[in-house]
Amino acid sequence: MRRPILTPAAVIALLTFSLPAWADPPKTAEAPAILDLRVNPLMDLHYWVRKLASEKGALPPIEGLPGAVAAVLKVGDSLEGAWGILDASFTEATTAEELARVATRLPETFKLRNGTVTPLRQDLADLAAAYKPLEKTFLVTVWPRHREIAERAAATVRKELFPKAPEVYADVSRHLGVVSSPKTPIPVYLVAAGPFPGAFTMRSQEGPFSVVALEGEPDSQWVEIVVHESIHGLDDLTGEGSVLTELRRRLAQAGADPGEVRDFVHTVMFVQPAATVRRLLNPAHKDYGDTAGYYSRVGRAATVVVPAWRDYLEGRITREAAVERIVKGFAEGEKKEKGGPAQKPSAPVRPPSQAARY
């Protein structure tokens, strides 16, 4: 990249010299905020308990914790794992008492995608009731350390990402076709612990929001995770017209089932933020898809998508050619695995609205 002839300092010096002594220096409009980083003790408690419940191991000797874990397991069974339906309620509360009041405003029941009806209001009320005995001890014994982790992560993201956020999201938008800036900032809740896969994007009545569980040392990996999750939110806000939507449509036409569509499209959503972070923020950054083992877990999706999308990002092929290569790679692999042509599904596959796996 060529350096500009005038450095920013030189430009400022020239502008200052050319203005009368009494004139105010020119003001530059601040770019609209894209992310709203939040540290919420109740959200942290909820995701910590959910993680402990998912591990099914011995619990720390903390008053109220066994009852909270039992409630999470019961509600999780009721929701059949679709936690995004309830987790949006935690954006409206910071204490268990507030959460109980939020529960009274929920619909009494909710029909899941498979047709099962869950007692939504009672589920949230049960969680609030179970969290009340735990909350006081949690705030004294666990929260101080968790808050330190979350605030350190927030400081890292603000320092590393925020100064160049407009450039980062313009780059993401240019390549993926999603909106570059939402009308209101996307809330990102930073929590110290959470169940697998550790980061989620869901939708509340106000719009998409993310929850990111933090592990390891603060570095560019945290930044990539936050950018990745916000791409899920921008994808939700964009709807039709993005590259991601087009890829979903073409993969469905090629015979991909919903799980295959998700893996192939989601892999694009891993490659893109990693490349953007590496190019604009940290040349030494490594793909989270590599360091966390995601690429190896999705197998054929990564084998097809990663080289195709990297070739596009590095200017060796066009975006259309990359999309075509991904769809062709899926179809060829499908024939090898199933021994015949893929069948076209009866309806297009759409992006998940309840939650998105990181």
N, C-alpha and C positions, 0 to 999 in steps of 0.2 A: 504494500500500500504506500503511495507517495505521500510524503509529508507536505503540508501546506506551506506556501512561500512565507506567510506571516504566521507566527505563533499566536495563540490567544492573548498572551500578555502584550505582544506588539500591537495587536488590533485594539485592545483596550487603551494602550498608551496613545495611539493615533486619535481615537475618538475623544479622549480626554483633552488632548492638545487642541483639537479643532473646535471645542465648545467654549462658550464664554465662561468666565470663572463662576458666574452666578447660576449657570444652568445645571439642572439635575442630570446625572448620568442616565442614559437610556435604560429603560426597564424591559426585561425579557419576561414574557408570560411563562409561568410554571406549567410544566406538562401535567395533565390530569393524572391523578393517582390510579394505578391499575390494581394494586393489591392493598388489602387492609390486614396487616398482621395482628393477630389477637392472642392473648394469653388469658385463659379463662379457667379458674380452679375447678369448676363443676365439669367442664368438658374434659379436663385432665383426669379428674377422678373417674369419670365414666369410661374413658378409654383405657385407663390403667386396670380397672376392674374387669373390663371386657378381655384384656390381654390375659390376666390371671385366670379367668374362666376358661379361655380357649386352651390354656396350657394344661389344665386339669392336674396340677401338681400340688405339693404341700403349700399352704398359704402362710404368709408372715403372721405372727401373733399380734394382730391389730384388731381392736374392739370394733365389732360391726362388720368386719370384712367377710366372714363366712355367709352371713345373711345377704350381703350385697352380691356376692358371687352366685349364690343360689337363685336370686331374683334375676340376674342377667342370664343364667342358663335357661330359666323358665321362659322369660320373655323372648330370648333368642329362638327357642323352639316354637313359640307362638308365631313369631314373625318369619319362621323358616329361613333365618339368616338375612332377611332383607332389612338390615338395621337402618338404612337410609331413610326409611319411612318415619322412624322415631327420632333419629339423631338430629334432625332439623329443629326439633323442639328445644334442644340444648343451646341453640343460638339465642334463645329468648330468655335464658336464665343464667344466673351465676351461683345460685344456692339451691339446695334441695327443696327448701320451702317455696322458692319462686317456681321451681319445676313442677311442684304439686299444683300450683295455680294454673300453670300452662296446661296441665293435663285436663283440667276442667273445660277447656275451650276446644279440645280435640273432638272429632267425630267419635261416636261411641264405637263404631266398628269400621274396618277397612278390608276391602277385598283384594287379596294378593293376585299376582298375575296368573297363578295356576288355579284361581277360583276359590281358594280357601279364604274364609272370613276370619279375621283376627280381631280380638277385643282391644282396639287401639288405645282408647282412653284409659281403660283399666291397666293395660300394660305399662303405660307411662306413669300412672299413679302408683303402681307397685314398685317401679324403679325408684321413684321419688321417696316413697316410704322406706325402702330398704337403704337408700343412701343417707337418710337423716342420721341414723345412729353412727354411721361411719364418718360422716363429714367432719365433725369436731376433731376427732383423733387424726384424721387424714391431714387437716390443715396444720396441725402442730407437728406431726412426725414425718409426713411424706411430702407435703406440698412445698416446703422451703427448698428442698433439693430439686424437685420437679420445676419449680418456678425459675430457679437459677439456670437449669438446662434450657428451658424455653426462651428465657430472656437473652441468653447467650446466643442462641440460634437466631432470634429476631435481630440482634445487633449485627450478626454476621451477614444475614440476608440484606439488611438495610445498607450495610457498608459495601458489600460486593455487588448487589444487584440494582438497588434503587437508583444510583447515579446514572446508570445506563439502561434503565428499564424501558424508556421509549424506544431506544435502538434495538433492544432485545426483542420486544414484542412486535416491532415493525418487521424484524427479520423473520420471526415466527409467522406473522401474518402473510408476508410475501411468499413464503414457501408452502404454507398449509391452507391459505385462503380463509382463515378465521379472522374475526374482527380483531383489531390491534388494541382496542381500548374499550372497556365496557362503560355504560352510562354511569354506573356507580362501581366503586372498587369491589373486587371479589374478596370476601372475607377468607382468611387462611388462619385456622386455629393451630397453634403450635403446642403439642402435648409431649410429655416425656416418654410415654410408652403407649403402645396400642397393639391390637391383634394383627396377624398377618393379613394383608401384605404391608401394613404400616402406614399407608397413606390412602386417602379416600376423597372423592369429590361427589357431592350430593346436591340436591336442590331443596331449598326452602321456599316459602311463598314469595320471598323477596328476590330469589334467584339462586344461582349456584354458589356453593361454599366448599372449602376444603378443610380436611383435618390431616395434619402431618405429624407422625410420631417420630421423635428424634433419637437417633442412636449414633454412637461414634463421636469423633471430634468435628467441630465446626469447620467446614471447608466448602469447596465448590460443589461437592456432592449434594449438600443441603440445598444449595442454590438451584441445581438442576431439578431436584425433587419438587421444589416449590414452583418452578417454571412449568414442569411437567403437569402438576396438578392444575395449575391455572389454565393450561391448554385444554384440559377437560372442560373447565368452566366456559372458556371462550368458544369451544366447539358446541356446547349446549346453547350458548347465546346466538351463535351464527346460524344454526339450523341448516337449511338447504344452501347449496352454492359453494361449500368448502371442498377442498381436495379430499378430506376425510369422508364426507358424505358421498362424494362420487366414488371413492374407493369401496365404501360399503356396498353401494349399489352394484358395482361391477363384480365384486366378489360374490354377492348373492346370486347374480345372474349366472355366474360360472359354477354355481352349485355349492358354495360354501355354506355350512350350517352356522347358526349364530355364534357358537364358540370359536369357529375358525375365522369368521369375520372379525370378531373381537380381537383375537390374537394378532392377525395380520395388521389391522388398523392400529391397534395399540402399540405394536412394535414401531410403526412410523412415529408414534408419539413419544417413543423413547429416543430414537435416533435424532430427531429434530432438535429437541432442547439440548442434548449433549453437544451437538455440533455448534449450536448457537452460543452456548456457554464457552466452548473452546475457542471459538473465533473472536468473540467480543469481550470476554471477561478473563479467561485463564487458558493460555495456549497449552498448558500441561494437563488440563482436565481430561479425565478418563470417563468413558460412558458408564453411567450407573447400571445400564443393562449388562455390562461386563462385570463390574465390581460386585454387583449384588446377585449375579447369576441368572438374571431374567432371560437373557438371550439363550442360554443353554436350556432353560426350562421350557421355552416355547418351540424349540427345535426347528421344524421346517419353516415356520413363520419368520424366524430370525435369519435362517439360511437364505431365504428369498428376499426379504425386505431390506436387511441391513446393507448389503452391497448395492442394491438398486437405488436406495434413497441416498446413500453416500455418493454414488456416482453422479446423481442429480445435483446434490449440494456442492460438489466439487467441480461442477460445470462440464462434466464429460457427456452427459445426456440431458435431454429436456425433461421437464416435470411430467409431461404426457407420456414420454417414453418410459419413465420410471414407473408410473402407474400401470402402464401396459405390461411391463416386465413383471411386476408383482402379481398381477392377475394371471398372466401366462404361467408364471412359476407355480402359483397355486394349482392351476388346472392340470399342469403336467405332473405335478406331484400326486394329485388326486387320482389320475389315471394309473400311475404306478402302484399306488397303495390299494386301489379298489379294483383295478383291472378292467375299467370301462369308463365311458363318458359320464361326466357329472350331470345330475338332473337339476334343472332350474326350479328354485322354490316358488311357491305360489304368491309370496308377498315379500317386499323388500325388508331388509334388516335395518333397523334404526338404532341410533346410539342409545345406551342405557340412560334412563332419566332418574332412577333412584340412587344409584351409586356407581362410581367408576373405580376399578381396581388400579392401583398404581403398579 
